[in-house]
Amino acid sequence: MAKVIVVGAGINGVTAAIELRKRGQEVVLVDPGPLPHPLAASTDISKAVRAAYGADEEYTELAERSIERWRKWNREFGTRLYHEVGVMFVRRQEMKPGDFEHESFKTLEKRGHKVEQMNAPQLWKRFPA
């Protein structure tokens, strides 16, 4: 069996190492440290996985696969590494075909996601704060 060296223990390196190991590879993961590295892109508290990519279903599918993988890791590792909190887009004008938000809404709806559209009075009633 070949040994694989993955350089960098950020989210991409760790993900690659986990998947390679699951596929039977002997993996060495190296990183200059510390872990998690304070400058790594994946350690910021505001990282998000989003499925809204306008009409681009390919990117939406990639996000769906990523979300399912995070859910699986939550189960496998017995801890919540990934927290689902939802997302809201707020616009001044009504959505219309061709707008990013409109196309995202239609794509997500088509793919079976729970999406809803609200007007200002509905928004204020649901989120009074």
DSSP file (Angstrom, degrees, kcal/mol; ACC not computed):
  #  RESIDUE AA STRUCTURE BP1 BP2  ACC     N-H-->O    O-->H-N    N-H-->O    O-->H-N    TCO  KAPPA ALPHA  PHI   PSI    X-CA   Y-CA   Z-CA
    1    1 A M              0   0    0      0, 0.0     2,-0.2     0, 0.0    24,-0.1   0.000 360.0 360.0 360.0 135.2    0.0    0.0    0.0
    2    2 A A        -     0   0    0      1,-0.0    24,-1.1    25,-0.0     2,-0.5  -0.518 360.0-127.4 -77.6 145.4    1.3    3.4   -0.9
    3    3 A K  E     -a   26   0A   0     -2,-0.2     2,-0.5    22,-0.1    24,-0.2  -0.810  20.7-152.9 -93.2 133.5    1.7    6.0    1.8
    4    4 A V  E     -a   27   0A   0     22,-3.2    24,-2.8    -2,-0.5     2,-0.6  -0.905   1.4-155.2-108.5 132.6    0.0    9.3    1.1
    5    5 A I  E     -a   28   0A   0     -2,-0.5     2,-0.6    22,-0.2    24,-0.2  -0.936   5.5-164.6-107.5 122.7    1.2   12.6    2.6
    6    6 A V  E     -a   29   0A   0     22,-3.1    24,-2.7    -2,-0.6     2,-0.6  -0.935   9.0-152.0-106.7 122.4   -1.3   15.3    3.0
    7    7 A V  E     +a   30   0A   0     -2,-0.6    24,-0.2    22,-0.2    22,-0.1  -0.849  64.7  34.0 -99.9 118.3    0.3   18.7    3.7
    8    8 A G        -     0   0    0     22,-3.7    23,-0.2    -2,-0.6    22,-0.1   0.431  60.9-143.7 107.6 116.5   -1.9   21.1    5.6
    9    9 A A        +     0   0    0      4,-0.2    28,-0.1    20,-0.1    22,-0.1  -0.085  60.0 119.8-103.1  33.8   -4.4   20.2    8.3
   10   10 A G  S  > S-     0   0    0     26,-0.1     4,-2.9    25,-0.1     5,-0.3  -0.127  89.4 -75.9 -77.1-171.1   -7.0   22.8    7.5
   11   11 A I  H  > S+     0   0    0      1,-0.2     4,-2.2     2,-0.2     5,-0.2   0.875 134.0  47.8 -60.0 -38.8  -10.5   21.7    6.5
   12   12 A N  H  > S+     0   0    0      2,-0.2     4,-2.4     1,-0.2    -1,-0.2   0.923 114.7  44.9 -69.8 -42.9   -9.4   20.6    3.0
   13   13 A G  H  > S+     0   0    0      2,-0.2     4,-2.6     1,-0.2    -2,-0.2   0.927 115.3  46.8 -65.7 -45.3   -6.4   18.6    4.2
   14   14 A V  H  X S+     0   0    0     -4,-2.9     4,-2.7     2,-0.2     5,-0.2   0.919 113.0  50.0 -63.2 -43.5   -8.3   16.9    7.1
   15   15 A T  H  X S+     0   0    0     -4,-2.2     4,-2.5    -5,-0.3     5,-0.2   0.930 111.7  48.2 -60.2 -45.9  -11.1   16.1    4.8
   16   16 A A  H  X S+     0   0    0     -4,-2.4     4,-2.7     1,-0.2     5,-0.2   0.920 112.2  49.3 -61.0 -44.1   -8.7   14.6    2.2
   17   17 A A  H  X S+     0   0    0     -4,-2.6     4,-2.4     2,-0.2    -2,-0.2   0.920 111.3  48.8 -63.2 -44.1   -6.9   12.6    4.9
   18   18 A I  H  X S+     0   0    0     -4,-2.7     4,-2.3     1,-0.2    -2,-0.2   0.938 114.4  45.2 -60.7 -47.6  -10.2   11.2    6.3
   19   19 A E  H  X S+     0   0    0     -4,-2.5     4,-1.3     1,-0.2    -2,-0.2   0.903 112.6  50.0 -67.0 -40.8  -11.5   10.2    2.9
   20   20 A L  H  <>S+     0   0    0     -4,-2.7     5,-2.4    -5,-0.2     3,-0.2   0.912 110.8  50.3 -63.0 -41.0   -8.2    8.6    1.8
   21   21 A R  H ><5S+     0   0    0     -4,-2.4     3,-1.9     1,-0.2    -2,-0.2   0.908 107.3  53.6 -63.0 -42.2   -8.0    6.6    5.1
   22   22 A K  H 3<5S+     0   0    0     -4,-2.3    -1,-0.2     1,-0.3    -2,-0.2   0.788 105.0  56.2 -62.2 -26.6  -11.6    5.4    4.5
   23   23 A R  T 3<5S-     0   0    0     -4,-1.3    -1,-0.3    -3,-0.2    -2,-0.2   0.287 127.6 -99.0 -90.0  10.5  -10.5    4.2    1.1
   24   24 A G  T < 5S+     0   0    0     -3,-1.9     2,-0.2     1,-0.3    -3,-0.2   0.533  75.8 140.2  91.0   6.8   -7.7    2.1    2.6
   25   25 A Q      < -     0   0    0     -5,-2.4     2,-0.6    -6,-0.2    -1,-0.3  -0.558  55.9-123.0 -82.8 147.6   -4.8    4.4    2.1
   26   26 A E  E     -a    3   0A   0    -24,-1.1   -22,-3.2    -2,-0.2     2,-0.4  -0.828  40.8-165.4 -85.6 121.6   -2.1    4.8    4.7
   27   27 A V  E     -a    4   0A   0     -2,-0.6     2,-0.5   -24,-0.2   -22,-0.2  -0.903  23.1-167.6-121.2 136.8   -2.1    8.6    5.4
   28   28 A V  E     -a    5   0A   0    -24,-2.8   -22,-3.1    -2,-0.4     2,-0.6  -0.992  12.5-160.0-117.5 125.3    0.3   11.0    7.1
   29   29 A L  E     -a    6   0A   0     -2,-0.5     2,-0.4   -24,-0.2   -22,-0.2  -0.922  12.4-174.0-107.5 122.1   -1.1   14.4    7.8
   30   30 A V  E     +a    7   0A   0    -24,-2.7   -22,-3.7    -2,-0.6    -2,-0.0  -0.916  12.3 159.2-121.2 145.4    1.5   17.2    8.3
   31   31 A D        -     0   0    0     -2,-0.4     4,-0.1   -23,-0.2    -2,-0.0  -0.966  44.1-127.0-158.3 143.4    1.0   20.8    9.4
   32   32 A P  S    S+     0   0    0      0, 0.0     3,-0.1     0, 0.0    -1,-0.0   0.672  70.6 179.6 -70.4 -13.2    3.4   23.3   11.0
   33   33 A G  S    S+     0   0    0      1,-0.2     2,-0.1     4,-0.0     4,-0.0  -0.047  77.5 174.3  74.8 179.0    0.8   23.9   13.7
   34   34 A P        -     0   0    0      0, 0.0    -1,-0.2     0, 0.0     0, 0.0   0.676  66.0-112.9 -70.9 162.7   -0.6   24.9   16.0
   35   35 A L  S    S+     0   0    0      1,-0.2     2,-0.1    -2,-0.1   -25,-0.1  -0.937 105.9  28.6-110.5 130.3   -3.9   23.1   15.4
   36   36 A P  S    S-     0   0    0      0, 0.0    -1,-0.2     0, 0.0   -26,-0.1   0.606  99.5-140.6 -72.0 145.3   -6.2   24.6   14.7
   37   37 A H    >   -     0   0    0      1,-0.1     3,-1.6    -2,-0.1     6,-0.2  -0.553   5.9-137.4 -74.7 131.1   -4.0   27.3   13.2
   38   38 A P  T 3  S+     0   0    0      0, 0.0    -1,-0.1     0, 0.0    -3,-0.1   0.720 103.4  48.4 -64.1 -19.5   -5.3   30.8   14.0
   39   39 A L  T 3  S+     0   0    0      3,-0.0     2,-0.1     5,-0.0     5,-0.1   0.463  83.8 116.5 -98.0  -1.8   -4.7   32.0   10.4
   40   40 A A    X   -     0   0    0     -3,-1.6     3,-1.4     1,-0.1     4,-0.3  -0.413  68.1-133.1 -68.9 140.8   -6.4   29.0    8.7
   41   41 A A  G >  S+     0   0    0      1,-0.3     3,-0.7     2,-0.1    -1,-0.1   0.810 103.5  57.5 -61.8 -29.6   -9.4   29.9    6.6
   42   42 A S  G 3  S+     0   0    0      1,-0.2    -1,-0.3    -5,-0.0     5,-0.1   0.471  94.3  65.1 -85.5  -0.4  -11.4   27.1    8.2
   43   43 A T  G <  S+     0   0    0     -3,-1.4    -1,-0.2    -6,-0.2    -2,-0.1   0.518  70.5 111.1-100.5  -4.1  -11.0   28.2   11.8
   44   44 A D  S X  S-     0   0    0     -3,-0.7     3,-1.2    -4,-0.3    -5,-0.0  -0.451  70.6-131.8 -68.3 141.3  -12.9   31.5   11.6
   45   45 A I  T 3  S+     0   0    0      1,-0.3    -1,-0.1    -2,-0.1    -3,-0.0   0.645  99.9  63.7 -70.4 -13.6  -16.2   31.3   13.6
   46   46 A S  T 3   +     0   0    0      2,-0.1    -1,-0.3     0, 0.0     2,-0.1   0.215  68.7 132.2 -98.8  17.2  -18.2   32.7   10.7
   47   47 A K    <   -     0   0    0     -3,-1.2     2,-0.3    -5,-0.1    -5,-0.0  -0.419  34.0-176.9 -68.2 144.0  -17.6   29.9    8.2
   48   48 A A        -     0   0    0     -2,-0.1     2,-0.5     2,-0.0    -2,-0.1  -0.985  28.7-142.4-142.9 149.6  -20.8   28.8    6.5
   49   49 A V        -     0   0    0     -2,-0.3     2,-0.4    17,-0.0    14,-0.0  -0.974  30.9-176.1-107.6 124.2  -22.0   26.2    4.0
   50   50 A R        -     0   0    0     -2,-0.5    13,-0.1     1,-0.1    17,-0.0  -0.931  28.1-164.8-124.8 148.8  -24.6   27.6    1.8
   51   51 A A        +     0   0    0     -2,-0.4     2,-0.9    12,-0.1    13,-0.1   0.381  60.6 107.4-107.5   0.6  -26.7   26.0   -1.0
   52   52 A A        +     0   0    0      1,-0.1     3,-0.1    11,-0.1    52,-0.1  -0.722  27.6 143.7 -86.3 106.8  -27.9   29.3   -2.6
   53   53 A Y    >   -     0   0    0     -2,-0.9     3,-1.9     1,-0.5     6,-0.1  -0.146  58.7-116.2-133.3  37.8  -26.0   29.6   -5.9
   54   54 A G  T 3  S-     0   0    0      1,-0.3    -1,-0.5    46,-0.2    53,-0.2  -0.408  82.6 -20.7  63.4-135.7  -28.6   31.2   -8.1
   55   55 A A  T 3  S+     0   0    0     -2,-0.1     2,-1.4    -3,-0.1    -1,-0.3   0.403 105.1 115.4 -86.2   2.3  -29.6   28.9  -11.0
   56   56 A D    <>  +     0   0    0     -3,-1.9     4,-1.7     1,-0.2     3,-0.2  -0.574  36.9 175.3 -79.5  91.8  -26.4   26.9  -10.7
   57   57 A E  H  > S+     0   0    0     -2,-1.4     4,-2.7     1,-0.2    -1,-0.2   0.787  73.9  63.5 -68.2 -27.6  -27.7   23.5   -9.7
   58   58 A E  H  > S+     0   0    0      2,-0.2     4,-2.0     1,-0.2    -1,-0.2   0.939 107.0  41.7 -63.9 -46.0  -24.2   21.9   -9.8
   59   59 A Y  H  > S+     0   0    0      2,-0.2     4,-2.3     1,-0.2    -1,-0.2   0.875 112.8  54.8 -67.8 -36.3  -22.9   24.1   -7.0
   60   60 A T  H  X S+     0   0    0     -4,-1.7     4,-2.3     1,-0.2    -2,-0.2   0.916 108.0  49.8 -61.5 -42.3  -26.1   23.6   -5.1
   61   61 A E  H  X S+     0   0    0     -4,-2.7     4,-2.4     2,-0.2    -2,-0.2   0.904 108.3  52.4 -63.3 -41.3  -25.6   19.9   -5.3
   62   62 A L  H  X S+     0   0    0     -4,-2.0     4,-2.3     1,-0.2    -1,-0.2   0.912 109.9  49.3 -60.5 -41.6  -22.0   20.2   -4.1
   63   63 A A  H  X S+     0   0    0     -4,-2.3     4,-2.8     2,-0.2    -2,-0.2   0.906 109.1  52.2 -63.9 -41.4  -23.3   22.2   -1.1
   64   64 A E  H  X S+     0   0    0     -4,-2.3     4,-2.4     1,-0.2    -2,-0.2   0.913 110.3  48.1 -60.9 -42.7  -25.9   19.5   -0.4
   65   65 A R  H  X S+     0   0    0     -4,-2.4     4,-2.1     2,-0.2    -1,-0.2   0.901 112.0  50.0 -63.9 -40.3  -23.3   16.8   -0.4
   66   66 A S  H  X S+     0   0    0     -4,-2.3     4,-2.5     2,-0.2    -2,-0.2   0.923 109.9  50.0 -63.4 -44.9  -21.1   18.9    1.9
   67   67 A I  H  X S+     0   0    0     -4,-2.8     4,-2.4     1,-0.2    -2,-0.2   0.918 111.0  49.2 -61.3 -44.1  -24.0   19.4    4.3
   68   68 A E  H  X S+     0   0    0     -4,-2.4     4,-2.3     1,-0.2    -1,-0.2   0.889 110.2  51.5 -63.6 -37.6  -24.7   15.7    4.4
   69   69 A R  H  X S+     0   0    0     -4,-2.1     4,-2.5     2,-0.2    -2,-0.2   0.917 109.4  49.7 -65.4 -42.1  -21.1   15.0    5.0
   70   70 A W  H  X S+     0   0    0     -4,-2.5     4,-2.4     2,-0.2    11,-0.2   0.915 110.7  50.1 -61.9 -42.2  -21.0   17.4    7.9
   71   71 A R  H  X S+     0   0    0     -4,-2.4     4,-1.9     1,-0.2    -2,-0.2   0.912 110.2  51.0 -60.9 -41.7  -24.1   15.8    9.4
   72   72 A K  H  X S+     0   0    0     -4,-2.3     4,-3.1     1,-0.2    -2,-0.2   0.915 109.3  50.0 -62.0 -43.9  -22.5   12.4    9.0
   73   73 A W  H  X S+     0   0    0     -4,-2.5     4,-3.1     1,-0.2     6,-0.4   0.895 106.0  56.4 -63.5 -39.4  -19.4   13.6   10.8
   74   74 A N  H  X>S+     0   0    0     -4,-2.4     5,-0.9     1,-0.2     4,-0.8   0.929 113.4  41.1 -55.4 -44.7  -21.6   15.0   13.6
   75   75 A R  H  <5S+     0   0    0     -4,-1.9     3,-0.4     2,-0.2    -2,-0.2   0.943 117.4  47.0 -68.3 -47.8  -23.0   11.5   14.1
   76   76 A E  H  <5S+     0   0    0     -4,-3.1    -2,-0.2     1,-0.2    -3,-0.2   0.890 118.2  39.7 -63.1 -42.2  -19.7    9.7   13.7
   77   77 A F  H  <5S-     0   0    0     -4,-3.1    -1,-0.2     2,-0.2    -2,-0.2   0.541 101.5-130.5 -89.4  -6.8  -17.7   11.9   16.0
   78   78 A G  T  <5S+     0   0    0     -4,-0.8     2,-0.3    -3,-0.4    -3,-0.2   0.757  76.3  88.9  66.0  24.3  -20.5   12.2   18.6
   79   79 A T  S   <S-     0   0    0     -5,-0.9     2,-1.2    -6,-0.4    -2,-0.2  -0.985  84.8-105.6-147.9 155.5  -20.1   16.0   18.7
   80   80 A R        +     0   0    0     -2,-0.3     3,-0.1     1,-0.2    -9,-0.1  -0.711  46.3 154.3 -88.8  98.2  -21.6   18.9   16.8
   81   81 A L  S    S+     0   0    0     -2,-1.2     2,-0.4   -11,-0.2    -1,-0.2   0.713  71.0  48.7 -85.7 -26.3  -18.9   20.2   14.6
   82   82 A Y        -     0   0    0    -12,-0.2     2,-0.5    -3,-0.2    -1,-0.2  -0.964  69.8-165.4-121.9 129.6  -21.5   21.6   12.2
   83   83 A H        -     0   0    0     -2,-0.4     2,-0.6    -3,-0.1   -12,-0.0  -0.965  10.4-148.4-119.2 121.1  -24.4   23.7   13.3
   84   84 A E        +     0   0    0     -2,-0.5    -2,-0.0     1,-0.1   -17,-0.0  -0.786  29.8 156.7 -91.5 123.5  -27.3   24.4   11.0
   85   85 A V        -     0   0    0     -2,-0.6    -1,-0.1     1,-0.2     2,-0.0   0.494  42.6-124.6-124.6  -8.4  -28.9   27.8   11.6
   86   86 A G        -     0   0    0      1,-0.0     2,-0.3     2,-0.0    -1,-0.2  -0.175  19.5-113.5  85.8 176.0  -30.7   28.7    8.4
   87   87 A V        -     0   0    0      2,-0.0     2,-0.4    -2,-0.0    -1,-0.0  -0.991  16.2-158.7-150.2 151.7  -30.3   31.7    6.2
   88   88 A M        -     0   0    0     -2,-0.3     2,-0.5     2,-0.0    -2,-0.0  -0.998   4.5-157.0-136.7 133.6  -32.4   34.7    5.2
   89   89 A F        -     0   0    0     -2,-0.4     2,-0.5    12,-0.0    -2,-0.0  -0.935  12.6-165.1-105.0 131.9  -32.1   37.0    2.2
   90   90 A V        -     0   0    0     -2,-0.5     2,-0.3     0, 0.0    -2,-0.0  -0.973   9.1-178.7-120.0 130.4  -33.7   40.5    2.6
   91   91 A R        -     0   0    0     -2,-0.5     4,-0.1     1,-0.1    -2,-0.0  -0.902  32.1-143.1-126.6 153.8  -34.3   42.7   -0.4
   92   92 A R  S    S+     0   0    0     -2,-0.3     2,-0.3     2,-0.1    -1,-0.1   0.808  91.1  47.0 -80.9 -33.2  -35.7   46.2   -0.9
   93   93 A Q  S    S-     0   0    0      1,-0.1     3,-0.1     3,-0.0     2,-0.1  -0.733  98.9 -93.4-108.5 158.5  -37.4   45.2   -4.1
   94   94 A E        -     0   0    0     -2,-0.3    -1,-0.1     1,-0.1    -2,-0.1  -0.385  50.3-100.6 -65.0 144.6  -39.5   42.1   -4.9
   95   95 A M        -     0   0    0     -4,-0.1    -1,-0.1    -2,-0.1     3,-0.0  -0.359  44.4-177.7 -65.8 146.1  -37.7   39.2   -6.4
   96   96 A K    >   -     0   0    0     -3,-0.1     3,-2.4    -2,-0.0     6,-0.3  -0.983  39.1 -74.2-142.8 155.3  -37.9   38.8  -10.2
   97   97 A P  T 3  S+     0   0    0      0, 0.0     3,-0.1     0, 0.0     4,-0.0  -0.155 118.7  30.8 -49.8 136.6  -36.5   36.2  -12.6
   98   98 A G  T 3  S+     0   0    0      1,-0.4     2,-0.1     2,-0.1   -43,-0.1   0.036  88.9 119.4  99.2 -25.1  -32.8   36.6  -13.2
   99   99 A D  S <> S-     0   0    0     -3,-2.4     4,-2.8     1,-0.1    -1,-0.4  -0.466  72.2-124.1 -69.3 144.4  -32.1   38.0   -9.7
  100  100 A F  H  > S+     0   0    0      1,-0.2     4,-2.6     2,-0.2   -46,-0.2   0.925 111.6  48.0 -53.5 -47.9  -29.7   35.9   -7.7
  101  101 A E  H  > S+     0   0    0      2,-0.2     4,-2.8     1,-0.2    -1,-0.2   0.907 112.1  48.7 -64.4 -42.5  -32.2   35.5   -4.8
  102  102 A H  H  > S+     0   0    0     -6,-0.3     4,-2.5     2,-0.2    -1,-0.2   0.943 114.1  45.4 -61.6 -48.6  -35.1   34.5   -7.2
  103  103 A E  H  X S+     0   0    0     -4,-2.8     4,-2.4    -7,-0.2    -2,-0.2   0.881 113.7  49.7 -66.2 -37.7  -33.0   32.0   -9.0
  104  104 A S  H  X S+     0   0    0     -4,-2.6     4,-3.0    -5,-0.3     5,-0.3   0.937 110.8  50.6 -62.7 -46.4  -31.6   30.5   -5.7
  105  105 A F  H  X S+     0   0    0     -4,-2.8     4,-2.6     1,-0.2    -2,-0.2   0.930 112.8  45.5 -57.1 -48.8  -35.2   30.3   -4.4
  106  106 A K  H  X S+     0   0    0     -4,-2.5     4,-2.5     2,-0.2    -1,-0.2   0.904 114.2  48.3 -64.1 -43.0  -36.4   28.4   -7.4
  107  107 A T  H  X S+     0   0    0     -4,-2.4     4,-1.8   -53,-0.2    -2,-0.2   0.939 114.4  45.2 -64.1 -47.0  -33.4   26.1   -7.5
  108  108 A L  H  <>S+     0   0    0     -4,-3.0     5,-2.6     2,-0.2    -2,-0.2   0.907 113.9  49.6 -64.2 -41.5  -33.7   25.3   -3.8
  109  109 A E  H ><5S+     0   0    0     -4,-2.6     3,-1.5    -5,-0.3    -1,-0.2   0.926 110.3  50.9 -61.5 -45.6  -37.5   24.8   -4.1
  110  110 A K  H 3<5S+     0   0    0     -4,-2.5    -1,-0.2     1,-0.3    -2,-0.2   0.840 108.4  52.7 -60.1 -35.4  -37.0   22.5   -7.1
  111  111 A R  T 3<5S-     0   0    0     -4,-1.8    -1,-0.3    -5,-0.2    -2,-0.2   0.344 123.5-102.5 -88.7   7.3  -34.5   20.4   -5.2
  112  112 A G  T < 5 +     0   0    0     -3,-1.5    -3,-0.2     1,-0.3     2,-0.2   0.613  69.0 147.9  89.3  12.9  -36.8   19.9   -2.3
  113  113 A H      < -     0   0    0     -5,-2.6     2,-1.0    -6,-0.2    -1,-0.3  -0.499  56.6-109.3 -78.8 151.0  -35.4   22.4    0.3
  114  114 A K        +     0   0    0     -2,-0.2     2,-0.3     2,-0.0    -1,-0.1  -0.719  55.8 157.7 -80.5 106.6  -37.8   24.1    2.7
  115  115 A V        -     0   0    0     -2,-1.0     2,-0.3   -10,-0.1    -3,-0.0  -0.950  17.1-175.0-129.0 150.3  -37.8   27.7    1.5
  116  116 A E        -     0   0    0     -2,-0.3     2,-0.4     2,-0.0    -2,-0.0  -0.993  17.2-140.1-145.7 153.5  -40.3   30.4    2.0
  117  117 A Q        -     0   0    0     -2,-0.3     2,-0.3   -12,-0.0    -2,-0.0  -0.932  21.7-174.4-114.4 135.8  -40.9   33.9    0.8
  118  118 A M        -     0   0    0     -2,-0.4     2,-0.2     4,-0.0    -2,-0.0  -0.949  16.2-140.7-129.1 149.1  -42.2   36.6    3.2
  119  119 A N     >  -     0   0    0     -2,-0.3     4,-2.5   -25,-0.0     5,-0.2  -0.472  44.4 -88.1 -95.1 178.0  -43.3   40.2    2.7
  120  120 A A  H  > S+     0   0    0      1,-0.2     4,-2.6     2,-0.2     5,-0.2   0.906 125.7  48.8 -58.3 -48.1  -42.4   42.9    5.2
  121  121 A P  H  > S+     0   0    0      0, 0.0     4,-2.0     0, 0.0    -1,-0.2   0.903 113.4  47.9 -60.8 -38.7  -45.5   42.5    7.4
  122  122 A Q  H  > S+     0   0    0      2,-0.2     4,-2.4     1,-0.2     5,-0.2   0.904 111.7  51.3 -65.2 -40.4  -44.9   38.7    7.6
  123  123 A L  H  X S+     0   0    0     -4,-2.5     4,-2.7     1,-0.2    -1,-0.2   0.936 110.7  46.7 -61.0 -49.0  -41.2   39.3    8.4
  124  124 A W  H  < S+     0   0    0     -4,-2.6    -1,-0.2     1,-0.2    -2,-0.2   0.863 112.8  50.6 -64.4 -35.8  -42.0   41.7   11.2
  125  125 A K  H  < S+     0   0    0     -4,-2.0    -1,-0.2    -5,-0.2    -2,-0.2   0.918 116.7  39.4 -67.3 -43.3  -44.6   39.4   12.7
  126  126 A R  H  < S+     0   0    0     -4,-2.4    -2,-0.2     1,-0.3    -1,-0.2   0.859 129.5  29.4 -75.7 -35.5  -42.3   36.4   12.7
  127  127 A F     <  +     0   0    0     -4,-2.7    -1,-0.3    -5,-0.2    -2,-0.1  -0.640  67.7 165.5-124.8  72.1  -39.1   38.2   13.7
  128  128 A P              0   0    0      0, 0.0    -1,-0.1     0, 0.0    -4,-0.1   0.714 360.0 360.0 -66.2 -20.6  -40.3   41.1   15.9
  129  129 A A              0   0    0      0, 0.0    -5,-0.1     0, 0.0    -2,-0.0   0.517 360.0 360.0 -69.0 360.0  -36.9   41.8   17.3
